[in-house]
Amino acid sequence: MDVSEEPARRRGPYAKSAERRQQIVDEAYCVFATRGYHGSSLREIAAAAASG
C-alpha cells in the first residue's frame, strides 16, 4: 500500500493539551478577577499564560 493511499489517522488528546488548556483557564480567571470581565483582553490572558 502506497503512503498516499493510507487512511488518515486521528490523533487522540494529549496530556499536555489538557494541562495547557487548564493553565490558560487559570490565567484567565486571575486576569478576570484582577481587571474584571470588561477590563480584560485575550491578549492580556495570552501574555499571562505564556509567562506562567
PDB file as gemmi writes it, atoms N, CA and C in Angstrom:
CRYST1    1.000    1.000    1.000  90.00  90.00  90.00 P 1                      
ATOM      1  N   MET A   1       0.843  -1.176   0.000  1.00  0.00           N  
ATOM      2  CA  MET A   1       0.000   0.000   0.000  1.00  0.00           C  
ATOM      3  C   MET A   1       0.889   1.240   0.000  1.00  0.00           C  
ATOM      4  N   ASP A   2       0.622   2.136  -0.894  1.00  0.00           N  
ATOM      5  CA  ASP A   2       1.372   3.384  -1.014  1.00  0.00           C  
ATOM      6  C   ASP A   2       0.993   4.319   0.140  1.00  0.00           C  
ATOM      7  N   VAL A   3       1.934   5.156   0.553  1.00  0.00           N  
ATOM      8  CA  VAL A   3       1.709   6.076   1.668  1.00  0.00           C  
ATOM      9  C   VAL A   3       0.505   6.978   1.382  1.00  0.00           C  
ATOM     10  N   SER A   4       0.352   7.400   0.149  1.00  0.00           N  
ATOM     11  CA  SER A   4      -0.754   8.291  -0.194  1.00  0.00           C  
ATOM     12  C   SER A   4      -2.105   7.594  -0.117  1.00  0.00           C  
ATOM     13  N   GLU A   5      -2.109   6.254  -0.061  1.00  0.00           N  
ATOM     14  CA  GLU A   5      -3.358   5.512  -0.003  1.00  0.00           C  
ATOM     15  C   GLU A   5      -3.774   5.157   1.421  1.00  0.00           C  
ATOM     16  N   GLU A   6      -2.920   5.408   2.401  1.00  0.00           N  
ATOM     17  CA  GLU A   6      -3.261   5.082   3.782  1.00  0.00           C  
ATOM     18  C   GLU A   6      -4.348   6.018   4.289  1.00  0.00           C  
ATOM     19  N   PRO A   7      -5.289   5.480   5.048  1.00  0.00           N  
ATOM     20  CA  PRO A   7      -6.330   6.352   5.604  1.00  0.00           C  
ATOM     21  C   PRO A   7      -5.728   7.288   6.658  1.00  0.00           C  
ATOM     22  N   ALA A   8      -6.309   8.452   6.776  1.00  0.00           N  
ATOM     23  CA  ALA A   8      -5.830   9.429   7.761  1.00  0.00           C  
ATOM     24  C   ALA A   8      -6.105   8.898   9.166  1.00  0.00           C  
ATOM     25  N   ARG A   9      -5.133   9.038  10.038  1.00  0.00           N  
ATOM     26  CA  ARG A   9      -5.300   8.596  11.420  1.00  0.00           C  
ATOM     27  C   ARG A   9      -5.682   9.793  12.281  1.00  0.00           C  
ATOM     28  N   ARG A  10      -6.606   9.566  13.162  1.00  0.00           N  
ATOM     29  CA  ARG A  10      -6.994  10.622  14.097  1.00  0.00           C  
ATOM     30  C   ARG A  10      -6.054  10.583  15.288  1.00  0.00           C  
ATOM     31  N   ARG A  11      -5.675  11.725  15.731  1.00  0.00           N  
ATOM     32  CA  ARG A  11      -4.782  11.820  16.877  1.00  0.00           C  
ATOM     33  C   ARG A  11      -5.636  12.030  18.122  1.00  0.00           C  
ATOM     34  N   GLY A  12      -5.316  11.313  19.154  1.00  0.00           N  
ATOM     35  CA  GLY A  12      -6.055  11.424  20.400  1.00  0.00           C  
ATOM     36  C   GLY A  12      -5.620  12.626  21.212  1.00  0.00           C  
ATOM     37  N   PRO A  13      -6.347  12.899  22.266  1.00  0.00           N  
ATOM     38  CA  PRO A  13      -5.978  14.032  23.125  1.00  0.00           C  
ATOM     39  C   PRO A  13      -4.668  13.752  23.847  1.00  0.00           C  
ATOM     40  N   TYR A  14      -3.913  14.759  24.047  1.00  0.00           N  
ATOM     41  CA  TYR A  14      -2.639  14.623  24.729  1.00  0.00           C  
ATOM     42  C   TYR A  14      -2.741  15.232  26.114  1.00  0.00           C  
ATOM     43  N   ALA A  15      -1.977  14.695  27.043  1.00  0.00           N  
ATOM     44  CA  ALA A  15      -1.986  15.201  28.413  1.00  0.00           C  
ATOM     45  C   ALA A  15      -1.530  16.652  28.446  1.00  0.00           C  
ATOM     46  N   LYS A  16      -0.535  16.989  27.624  1.00  0.00           N  
ATOM     47  CA  LYS A  16      -0.045  18.371  27.610  1.00  0.00           C  
ATOM     48  C   LYS A  16      -1.109  19.333  27.126  1.00  0.00           C  
ATOM     49  N   SER A  17      -1.968  18.899  26.208  1.00  0.00           N  
ATOM     50  CA  SER A  17      -3.038  19.760  25.709  1.00  0.00           C  
ATOM     51  C   SER A  17      -4.003  20.091  26.832  1.00  0.00           C  
ATOM     52  N   ALA A  18      -4.370  19.089  27.623  1.00  0.00           N  
ATOM     53  CA  ALA A  18      -5.283  19.316  28.742  1.00  0.00           C  
ATOM     54  C   ALA A  18      -4.630  20.200  29.795  1.00  0.00           C  
ATOM     55  N   GLU A  19      -3.362  19.983  30.051  1.00  0.00           N  
ATOM     56  CA  GLU A  19      -2.648  20.822  31.021  1.00  0.00           C  
ATOM     57  C   GLU A  19      -2.567  22.264  30.532  1.00  0.00           C  
ATOM     58  N   ARG A  20      -2.274  22.434  29.269  1.00  0.00           N  
ATOM     59  CA  ARG A  20      -2.153  23.779  28.690  1.00  0.00           C  
ATOM     60  C   ARG A  20      -3.498  24.493  28.740  1.00  0.00           C  
ATOM     61  N   ARG A  21      -4.561  23.784  28.394  1.00  0.00           N  
ATOM     62  CA  ARG A  21      -5.901  24.365  28.431  1.00  0.00           C  
ATOM     63  C   ARG A  21      -6.232  24.825  29.854  1.00  0.00           C  
ATOM     64  N   GLN A  22      -5.911  23.994  30.844  1.00  0.00           N  
ATOM     65  CA  GLN A  22      -6.183  24.352  32.231  1.00  0.00           C  
ATOM     66  C   GLN A  22      -5.353  25.559  32.660  1.00  0.00           C  
ATOM     67  N   GLN A  23      -4.112  25.629  32.188  1.00  0.00           N  
ATOM     68  CA  GLN A  23      -3.260  26.775  32.502  1.00  0.00           C  
ATOM     69  C   GLN A  23      -3.870  28.068  31.959  1.00  0.00           C  
ATOM     70  N   ILE A  24      -4.376  28.028  30.739  1.00  0.00           N  
ATOM     71  CA  ILE A  24      -4.990  29.204  30.130  1.00  0.00           C  
ATOM     72  C   ILE A  24      -6.244  29.614  30.901  1.00  0.00           C  
ATOM     73  N   VAL A  25      -7.057  28.636  31.279  1.00  0.00           N  
ATOM     74  CA  VAL A  25      -8.266  28.927  32.047  1.00  0.00           C  
ATOM     75  C   VAL A  25      -7.909  29.538  33.403  1.00  0.00           C  
ATOM     76  N   ASP A  26      -6.891  28.995  34.058  1.00  0.00           N  
ATOM     77  CA  ASP A  26      -6.453  29.533  35.352  1.00  0.00           C  
ATOM     78  C   ASP A  26      -5.974  30.974  35.223  1.00  0.00           C  
ATOM     79  N   GLU A  27      -5.207  31.233  34.176  1.00  0.00           N  
ATOM     80  CA  GLU A  27      -4.714  32.598  33.959  1.00  0.00           C  
ATOM     81  C   GLU A  27      -5.864  33.549  33.627  1.00  0.00           C  
ATOM     82  N   ALA A  28      -6.815  33.073  32.846  1.00  0.00           N  
ATOM     83  CA  ALA A  28      -7.986  33.899  32.519  1.00  0.00           C  
ATOM     84  C   ALA A  28      -8.754  34.240  33.793  1.00  0.00           C  
ATOM     85  N   TYR A  29      -8.901  33.281  34.667  1.00  0.00           N  
ATOM     86  CA  TYR A  29      -9.586  33.508  35.937  1.00  0.00           C  
ATOM     87  C   TYR A  29      -8.877  34.604  36.731  1.00  0.00           C  
ATOM     88  N   CYS A  30      -7.555  34.533  36.799  1.00  0.00           N  
ATOM     89  CA  CYS A  30      -6.779  35.537  37.534  1.00  0.00           C  
ATOM     90  C   CYS A  30      -6.919  36.919  36.904  1.00  0.00           C  
ATOM     91  N   VAL A  31      -6.847  36.977  35.582  1.00  0.00           N  
ATOM     92  CA  VAL A  31      -6.968  38.267  34.889  1.00  0.00           C  
ATOM     93  C   VAL A  31      -8.366  38.841  35.098  1.00  0.00           C  
ATOM     94  N   PHE A  32      -9.399  38.016  34.981  1.00  0.00           N  
ATOM     95  CA  PHE A  32     -10.766  38.486  35.196  1.00  0.00           C  
ATOM     96  C   PHE A  32     -10.961  38.962  36.635  1.00  0.00           C  
ATOM     97  N   ALA A  33     -10.372  38.252  37.584  1.00  0.00           N  
ATOM     98  CA  ALA A  33     -10.504  38.622  38.996  1.00  0.00           C  
ATOM     99  C   ALA A  33      -9.817  39.955  39.275  1.00  0.00           C  
ATOM    100  N   THR A  34      -8.720  40.202  38.586  1.00  0.00           N  
ATOM    101  CA  THR A  34      -7.958  41.426  38.814  1.00  0.00           C  
ATOM    102  C   THR A  34      -8.545  42.625  38.082  1.00  0.00           C  
ATOM    103  N   ARG A  35      -8.870  42.440  36.807  1.00  0.00           N  
ATOM    104  CA  ARG A  35      -9.268  43.580  35.964  1.00  0.00           C  
ATOM    105  C   ARG A  35     -10.747  43.589  35.612  1.00  0.00           C  
ATOM    106  N   GLY A  36     -11.469  42.542  35.947  1.00  0.00           N  
ATOM    107  CA  GLY A  36     -12.875  42.456  35.587  1.00  0.00           C  
ATOM    108  C   GLY A  36     -13.059  41.945  34.170  1.00  0.00           C  
ATOM    109  N   TYR A  37     -14.253  41.493  33.881  1.00  0.00           N  
ATOM    110  CA  TYR A  37     -14.533  40.915  32.565  1.00  0.00           C  
ATOM    111  C   TYR A  37     -14.325  41.929  31.453  1.00  0.00           C  
ATOM    112  N   HIS A  38     -14.870  43.118  31.619  1.00  0.00           N  
ATOM    113  CA  HIS A  38     -14.792  44.131  30.563  1.00  0.00           C  
ATOM    114  C   HIS A  38     -13.428  44.806  30.496  1.00  0.00           C  
ATOM    115  N   GLY A  39     -12.651  44.714  31.549  1.00  0.00           N  
ATOM    116  CA  GLY A  39     -11.331  45.321  31.552  1.00  0.00           C  
ATOM    117  C   GLY A  39     -10.229  44.384  31.088  1.00  0.00           C  
ATOM    118  N   SER A  40     -10.593  43.146  30.789  1.00  0.00           N  
ATOM    119  CA  SER A  40      -9.614  42.133  30.368  1.00  0.00           C  
ATOM    120  C   SER A  40      -9.598  41.996  28.856  1.00  0.00           C  
ATOM    121  N   SER A  41      -8.492  41.453  28.353  1.00  0.00           N  
ATOM    122  CA  SER A  41      -8.408  41.192  26.923  1.00  0.00           C  
ATOM    123  C   SER A  41      -7.775  39.819  26.690  1.00  0.00           C  
ATOM    124  N   LEU A  42      -8.058  39.256  25.549  1.00  0.00           N  
ATOM    125  CA  LEU A  42      -7.430  37.967  25.199  1.00  0.00           C  
ATOM    126  C   LEU A  42      -5.934  38.113  25.101  1.00  0.00           C  
ATOM    127  N   ARG A  43      -5.477  39.257  24.650  1.00  0.00           N  
ATOM    128  CA  ARG A  43      -4.027  39.493  24.554  1.00  0.00           C  
ATOM    129  C   ARG A  43      -3.386  39.434  25.937  1.00  0.00           C  
ATOM    130  N   GLU A  44      -4.049  40.029  26.924  1.00  0.00           N  
ATOM    131  CA  GLU A  44      -3.533  40.013  28.297  1.00  0.00           C  
ATOM    132  C   GLU A  44      -3.529  38.586  28.874  1.00  0.00           C  
ATOM    133  N   ILE A  45      -4.583  37.839  28.598  1.00  0.00           N  
ATOM    134  CA  ILE A  45      -4.654  36.455  29.075  1.00  0.00           C  
ATOM    135  C   ILE A  45      -3.578  35.614  28.410  1.00  0.00           C  
ATOM    136  N   ALA A  46      -3.399  35.800  27.111  1.00  0.00           N  
ATOM    137  CA  ALA A  46      -2.364  35.050  26.394  1.00  0.00           C  
ATOM    138  C   ALA A  46      -0.972  35.358  26.934  1.00  0.00           C  
ATOM    139  N   ALA A  47      -0.727  36.628  27.220  1.00  0.00           N  
ATOM    140  CA  ALA A  47       0.586  37.011  27.759  1.00  0.00           C  
ATOM    141  C   ALA A  47       0.792  36.396  29.133  1.00  0.00           C  
ATOM    142  N   ALA A  48      -0.242  36.394  29.960  1.00  0.00           N  
ATOM    143  CA  ALA A  48      -0.132  35.797  31.290  1.00  0.00           C  
ATOM    144  C   ALA A  48       0.080  34.287  31.185  1.00  0.00           C  
ATOM    145  N   ALA A  49      -0.584  33.639  30.250  1.00  0.00           N  
ATOM    146  CA  ALA A  49      -0.430  32.191  30.073  1.00  0.00           C  
ATOM    147  C   ALA A  49       0.952  31.852  29.526  1.00  0.00           C  
ATOM    148  N   ALA A  50       1.496  32.720  28.698  1.00  0.00           N  
ATOM    149  CA  ALA A  50       2.819  32.469  28.125  1.00  0.00           C  
ATOM    150  C   ALA A  50       3.913  32.584  29.181  1.00  0.00           C  
ATOM    151  N   SER A  51       3.724  33.491  30.130  1.00  0.00           N  
ATOM    152  CA  SER A  51       4.728  33.682  31.158  1.00  0.00           C  
ATOM    153  C   SER A  51       4.533  32.756  32.343  1.00  0.00           C  
ATOM    154  N   GLY A  52       3.342  32.198  32.469  1.00  0.00           N  
ATOM    155  CA  GLY A  52       3.038  31.354  33.628  1.00  0.00           C  
ATOM    156  C   GLY A  52       3.275  29.958  33.396  1.00  0.00           C  
TER     157      GLY A  52                                                      
END                                                                             
